[in-house]
Amino acid sequence: MILPDSPGARTALAGVLGAFEAGGGLDPLQESVLHTIARDLYGITSDGGWPTPLSAAEFLATGPDTELREGTVCLMVVLEMLAHPLPPAVAGAVDDYARALQVNERMVHAARDLATQHLLALHADIERSTWYTNQKVHGTLHGQFLELVRSKLAYTGLVGDRAIARRWEALRSCPPGSWGKGVADFYDRHGFPFPGEPKGIEETGAKHDFVHVLADYDATPIGEIEVFAFIATSMRGSWGLAMLCFTLGIFQNDSIHSVGGKRVAIARADTLSDTGNVDRFAEALARGRATNVDVMAGVDHFAYAAVDLAELRERFGVRPLVPG
């Protein structure tokens, strides 16, 4: 997920404000999130002079490069995904702004589908965009088809797969304080079956549990938003945005209730409205952005399983979690 860099932050914020102003303005939650992101990621506050909204033409007149244009639209899309229902006027204004900036971001269209209640189209659009889907296609094309099938069968509870399960259960034997032992403890603490065990999550999806442990986020609604915000800004492509939007659909805007055909037991709306959660969301975006590695695609998680967590956090540039 591309976010604006610091030199372009004020221009990006002005663009976001301009797009939403054309659609009727930000709602209170969107305004709170935008102000918190501006403060935590860029040190910009109202006290220092809040940016004046820019129309798309005015934004383009500043000479933004491709990354700034894309990063600005990413911020718009994240704010769109906070609302339910999303006013069609806002979705249309963001879509128009993105088109004027020549940013062809798939999530813009997914958010527009949400605004018009085309939830199945939204789900399909995000599902096609996700890193998980891409990884499954990649695995299928590179000789891992049977492994993916076995993992899927175990996930549906039809049959377990001991080879996959043993790979994950072996994490219990990793040294104390290591990444792998932390993941095993995470599963045991929550009573989660391992991938390969009946009802266990697919291996591809389970990779994000390594990030739960690396970044110290729990398996709660806000913890899921935090971990995917962290993942999104550590990833250098648009897949991170797709994954974050999907997560907000489950835990914020109440548009998605199942993943892979199974209902999400802890799904709930308006998670970010709880006290302190906006700060936690912005901090997760900032922490992911500060990493020096893509924590999903850029790391062989099992290769680092025996390495001490503190050492890995320092190596990957994972900042300490601020207690919330």
C-alpha positions as CSV (number, residue, x, y, z in Angstrom):
1,M,0.0,0.0,0.0
2,I,1.5,3.3,-1.1
3,L,1.1,6.2,1.3
4,P,2.4,9.7,0.6
5,D,5.9,10.5,1.7
6,S,6.4,13.3,4.2
7,P,7.3,16.1,1.6
8,G,4.0,15.5,-0.2
9,A,1.8,14.9,2.8
10,R,0.2,18.3,3.0
11,T,-0.6,18.2,-0.7
12,A,-2.1,14.7,-0.3
13,L,-4.2,15.7,2.7
14,A,-5.4,18.7,0.7
15,G,-6.4,16.4,-2.1
16,V,-8.3,14.1,0.2
17,L,-10.2,17.0,1.7
18,G,-11.0,18.3,-1.8
19,A,-12.4,15.0,-3.0
20,F,-14.6,14.5,0.1
21,E,-15.7,18.1,0.1
22,A,-17.1,17.7,-3.4
23,G,-19.1,14.7,-2.0
24,G,-20.5,16.4,1.1
25,G,-17.5,16.2,3.4
26,L,-16.0,13.8,5.9
27,D,-18.1,12.2,8.6
28,P,-16.8,12.5,12.2
29,L,-15.0,9.2,12.2
30,Q,-13.3,9.8,8.9
31,E,-12.3,13.3,10.1
32,S,-10.8,11.8,13.3
33,V,-8.9,9.1,11.4
34,L,-7.5,11.6,8.9
35,H,-6.4,14.0,11.6
36,T,-4.8,11.1,13.6
37,I,-2.9,9.8,10.5
38,A,-1.7,13.3,9.7
39,R,-0.4,13.7,13.2
40,D,1.1,10.2,13.7
41,L,2.6,9.7,10.3
42,Y,3.5,13.3,9.3
43,G,3.5,15.5,12.3
44,I,0.7,17.7,10.8
45,T,-1.9,19.1,13.2
46,S,-4.6,21.7,13.1
47,D,-2.5,23.9,15.4
48,G,0.2,24.1,12.7
49,G,-2.3,25.1,10.0
50,W,-4.6,22.5,8.5
51,P,-4.3,22.1,4.7
52,T,-6.9,23.9,2.5
53,P,-8.9,21.5,0.2
54,L,-7.7,21.2,-3.4
55,S,-9.8,20.4,-6.4
56,A,-8.3,17.7,-8.7
57,A,-7.2,20.4,-11.1
58,E,-5.5,22.4,-8.3
59,F,-3.9,19.2,-7.0
60,L,-2.5,18.4,-10.5
61,A,-1.2,22.0,-10.8
62,T,1.2,21.2,-8.0
63,G,3.0,18.7,-10.2
64,P,2.5,15.5,-8.2
65,D,4.5,12.4,-9.3
66,T,2.8,9.0,-9.7
67,E,3.5,7.9,-6.2
68,L,2.0,11.0,-4.6
69,R,-1.1,10.6,-6.8
70,E,-1.5,7.0,-6.0
71,G,-0.8,7.5,-2.3
72,T,-3.5,10.3,-2.1
73,V,-6.1,8.0,-3.6
74,C,-5.1,5.2,-1.2
75,L,-5.9,7.5,1.7
76,M,-9.3,8.4,0.1
77,V,-10.1,4.7,-0.3
78,V,-9.3,3.9,3.3
79,L,-11.5,6.7,4.5
80,E,-14.3,5.5,2.2
81,M,-14.1,2.0,3.8
82,L,-14.8,3.4,7.2
83,A,-18.3,4.4,6.5
84,H,-21.5,2.4,6.3
85,P,-23.4,3.1,4.3
86,L,-21.1,5.1,2.2
87,P,-23.0,8.0,0.6
88,P,-23.1,7.6,-3.2
89,A,-22.1,11.3,-3.6
90,V,-18.9,10.7,-1.7
91,A,-18.0,7.5,-3.7
92,G,-18.7,9.3,-6.9
93,A,-16.6,12.3,-5.9
94,V,-13.7,10.1,-5.0
95,D,-14.1,8.1,-8.2
96,D,-14.1,11.3,-10.2
97,Y,-11.0,12.6,-8.4
98,A,-9.1,9.4,-8.9
99,R,-10.0,9.4,-12.6
100,A,-8.7,13.0,-13.0
101,L,-5.5,11.9,-11.3
102,Q,-5.3,9.0,-13.7
103,V,-5.1,6.5,-10.9
104,N,-6.7,3.2,-11.8
105,E,-7.1,1.8,-8.3
106,R,-9.3,-1.3,-8.1
107,M,-10.3,-0.5,-4.6
108,V,-11.9,2.8,-5.7
109,H,-14.4,0.7,-7.7
110,A,-14.9,-1.7,-4.8
111,A,-15.8,1.2,-2.5
112,R,-18.2,2.5,-5.1
113,D,-19.9,-0.9,-5.2
114,L,-20.2,-0.7,-1.4
115,A,-21.9,2.7,-1.8
116,T,-24.6,1.2,-4.0
117,Q,-24.9,-1.9,-1.9
118,H,-23.4,-4.2,-4.5
119,L,-21.9,-6.3,-1.7
120,L,-21.3,-9.4,-3.8
121,A,-19.4,-7.3,-6.4
122,L,-17.4,-5.7,-3.6
123,H,-16.5,-9.0,-2.1
124,A,-15.5,-10.5,-5.5
125,D,-13.5,-7.4,-6.5
126,I,-11.5,-7.4,-3.2
127,E,-11.1,-11.2,-3.2
128,R,-9.6,-11.0,-6.7
129,S,-7.2,-8.3,-5.6
130,T,-5.9,-9.9,-2.4
131,W,-2.4,-11.1,-1.9
132,Y,-3.9,-14.4,-0.7
133,T,-5.6,-15.0,-4.0
134,N,-2.5,-14.2,-5.9
135,Q,-0.5,-16.5,-3.7
136,K,-2.9,-19.4,-4.4
137,V,-2.7,-18.8,-8.1
138,H,1.1,-18.7,-7.9
139,G,1.1,-21.9,-5.9
140,T,-1.2,-23.6,-8.4
141,L,1.1,-22.6,-11.2
142,H,4.2,-23.8,-9.4
143,G,3.3,-27.3,-8.5
144,Q,1.6,-26.7,-5.2
145,F,-1.9,-27.5,-6.3
146,L,-2.3,-30.7,-4.2
147,E,-0.9,-28.9,-1.1
148,L,-3.4,-26.1,-1.5
149,V,-6.3,-28.6,-2.0
150,R,-5.2,-30.5,1.2
151,S,-5.1,-27.3,3.1
152,K,-8.5,-26.2,1.9
153,L,-10.0,-29.6,2.7
154,A,-8.6,-29.4,6.3
155,Y,-10.0,-25.8,6.6
156,T,-13.5,-27.0,5.7
157,G,-13.3,-29.7,8.2
158,L,-13.8,-32.5,5.7
159,V,-10.4,-34.1,6.4
160,G,-7.2,-33.2,8.1
161,D,-3.7,-33.3,6.5
162,R,-1.0,-34.6,8.9
163,A,1.9,-33.4,6.7
164,I,0.8,-29.8,6.9
165,A,-0.2,-30.1,10.5
166,R,3.2,-31.5,11.5
167,R,4.9,-28.6,9.9
168,W,3.0,-26.2,12.1
169,E,3.0,-28.3,15.2
170,A,6.8,-28.4,15.0
171,L,6.8,-24.7,15.9
172,R,6.1,-25.7,19.5
173,S,9.7,-27.1,19.6
174,C,11.3,-23.8,18.6
175,P,13.4,-22.1,21.3
176,P,11.6,-20.0,23.9
177,G,11.4,-16.3,22.8
178,S,11.6,-17.3,19.1
179,W,9.2,-16.3,16.4
180,G,8.0,-19.8,15.8
181,K,7.4,-20.5,19.5
182,G,5.5,-17.3,19.7
183,V,3.3,-18.4,16.8
184,A,2.7,-21.8,18.4
185,D,1.8,-20.1,21.7
186,F,-0.5,-17.7,19.9
187,Y,-2.4,-20.7,18.5
188,D,-2.5,-22.6,21.8
189,R,-3.5,-19.5,23.8
190,H,-6.5,-18.9,21.6
191,G,-7.4,-22.6,21.0
192,F,-6.9,-22.3,17.3
193,P,-6.3,-25.5,15.3
194,F,-3.2,-25.4,13.2
195,P,-3.3,-25.4,9.4
196,G,-3.7,-29.0,8.3
197,E,-5.8,-29.9,11.4
198,P,-9.6,-30.2,10.9
199,K,-11.1,-26.7,10.8
200,G,-7.6,-25.2,10.8
201,I,-7.1,-22.1,8.6
202,E,-5.5,-22.5,5.2
203,E,-1.7,-22.2,5.2
204,T,-1.8,-19.1,2.9
205,G,-4.1,-17.3,5.2
206,A,-2.2,-18.5,8.3
207,K,0.9,-16.5,7.2
208,H,-0.6,-13.4,8.7
209,D,-0.5,-15.1,12.2
210,F,3.3,-14.7,12.0
211,V,2.7,-11.0,11.7
212,H,0.3,-11.0,14.6
213,V,3.2,-12.2,16.7
214,L,5.9,-10.1,15.1
215,A,3.9,-6.9,15.6
216,D,2.3,-8.0,18.9
217,Y,-1.3,-7.7,17.9
218,D,-4.1,-9.9,19.4
219,A,-6.8,-11.8,17.5
220,T,-9.6,-9.4,18.3
221,P,-11.5,-7.1,16.0
222,I,-9.2,-4.2,16.6
223,G,-6.2,-6.5,16.5
224,E,-7.2,-7.7,13.1
225,I,-7.5,-4.2,11.8
226,E,-4.1,-3.4,13.3
227,V,-2.3,-6.4,11.9
228,F,-3.7,-5.7,8.3
229,A,-3.0,-2.0,8.6
230,F,0.6,-3.0,9.6
231,I,0.8,-5.5,6.7
232,A,-0.7,-3.0,4.2
233,T,1.9,-0.3,4.8
234,S,4.8,-2.8,4.9
235,M,3.8,-4.1,1.5
236,R,5.1,-2.1,-1.4
237,G,2.2,-2.9,-3.9
238,S,-1.5,-2.4,-4.1
239,W,-2.3,-5.8,-2.5
240,G,-1.8,-4.4,0.9
241,L,-4.6,-1.9,0.3
242,A,-6.9,-4.7,-0.9
243,M,-6.2,-6.7,2.2
244,L,-6.9,-3.8,4.5
245,C,-10.1,-2.9,2.7
246,F,-11.3,-6.5,3.1
247,T,-10.5,-6.4,6.8
248,L,-12.4,-3.1,7.2
249,G,-15.3,-4.8,5.5
250,I,-15.4,-7.4,8.2
251,F,-14.7,-5.3,11.3
252,Q,-15.7,-1.8,10.4
253,N,-18.3,-1.2,7.7
254,D,-20.3,-4.5,8.1
255,S,-20.1,-5.4,4.4
256,I,-18.4,-8.8,4.6
257,H,-19.4,-11.6,7.0
258,S,-17.5,-14.7,5.7
259,V,-14.1,-15.6,4.4
260,G,-13.5,-18.6,2.2
261,G,-17.1,-19.7,2.8
262,K,-16.9,-19.7,6.6
263,R,-18.5,-17.0,8.8
264,V,-16.1,-14.8,10.8
265,A,-17.2,-15.4,14.4
266,I,-15.8,-12.1,15.7
267,A,-17.0,-10.0,12.8
268,R,-18.5,-6.7,14.0
269,A,-19.3,-3.2,12.8
270,D,-17.8,0.1,14.0
271,T,-14.7,-1.3,15.7
272,L,-12.9,2.0,15.1
273,S,-15.6,3.9,17.0
274,D,-14.4,2.3,20.3
275,T,-12.3,4.5,22.6
276,G,-8.7,4.6,21.6
277,N,-9.1,2.5,18.4
278,V,-8.5,5.3,16.0
279,D,-5.1,5.9,17.6
280,R,-4.3,2.2,17.4
281,F,-5.2,2.1,13.7
282,A,-3.0,5.1,12.9
283,E,-0.1,3.7,14.9
284,A,-0.4,0.4,13.1
285,L,-0.2,2.2,9.7
286,A,2.9,4.1,11.0
287,R,4.6,1.0,12.4
288,G,4.1,-1.0,9.1
289,R,5.4,2.0,7.1
290,A,8.6,2.1,9.2
291,T,9.5,-1.5,8.5
292,N,12.3,-2.3,6.1
293,V,10.8,-5.5,4.7
294,D,7.5,-6.7,3.3
295,V,6.4,-8.8,6.2
296,M,4.2,-11.0,4.1
297,A,5.8,-11.6,0.7
298,G,9.4,-10.5,1.6
299,V,10.0,-13.0,4.4
300,D,10.2,-16.8,4.5
301,H,8.5,-17.2,7.9
302,F,9.5,-20.7,8.6
303,A,13.1,-20.0,7.8
304,Y,13.1,-17.5,10.6
305,A,11.0,-19.5,13.0
306,A,13.9,-20.3,15.4
307,V,15.2,-16.8,15.5
308,D,14.6,-14.6,18.6
309,L,11.7,-12.3,18.2
310,A,13.5,-9.3,19.7
311,E,16.3,-9.8,17.2
312,L,13.9,-10.0,14.3
313,R,12.0,-6.9,15.3
314,E,15.2,-5.0,15.3
315,R,16.3,-6.5,12.0
316,F,13.0,-5.8,10.3
317,G,12.6,-2.3,11.7
318,V,9.5,-3.2,13.8
319,R,9.0,-0.4,16.3
320,P,7.8,-1.2,19.9
321,L,4.1,-1.3,20.3
322,V,2.7,1.7,22.2
323,P,0.5,0.3,25.0
324,G,-3.2,1.1,24.2
